[in-house]
């Protein structure tokens, strides 16, 4: 978090709540002729937008009027725990044959016909 964000949060921010990953969410009054309140997140650790859970994402973007701390979204049995986007990390999914997953592809079957120019 930059010094400017820290000062702005201290001067204008009201703490709303935090999520399971430790991210802290704030709201502030409208500034400079705006009509909507400002909403922002201060990430715990690396600032990565995919670490914001869906319920907090809806609140940050104005889709939900109340934050999930006061009006939590219903949780269904088929829902999984939120995971951040792992693309570009060692934990990213790599299909069999990927260069970073060993580079060994299954041999082609007999129905493969390579293209050859005429």
NORRA-V18521 format. One record per run of one state. SS is the DSSP state (helix for helix, strand for strand, loop for the rest). FROM is the first residue (numbers start at 1). TO is the last residue. Records with the same first field share a line. If there is no record, write none. Layout:
BEGIN
SS=FROM-TO ; FROM-TO
END
This chain:
BEGIN
loop=1-2 ; 13-13 ; 19-23 ; 29-37 ; 43-48 ; 52-53 ; 61-98 ; 102-118
helix=3-12 ; 49-51 ; 54-60 ; 99-101
strand=14-18 ; 24-28 ; 38-42
END
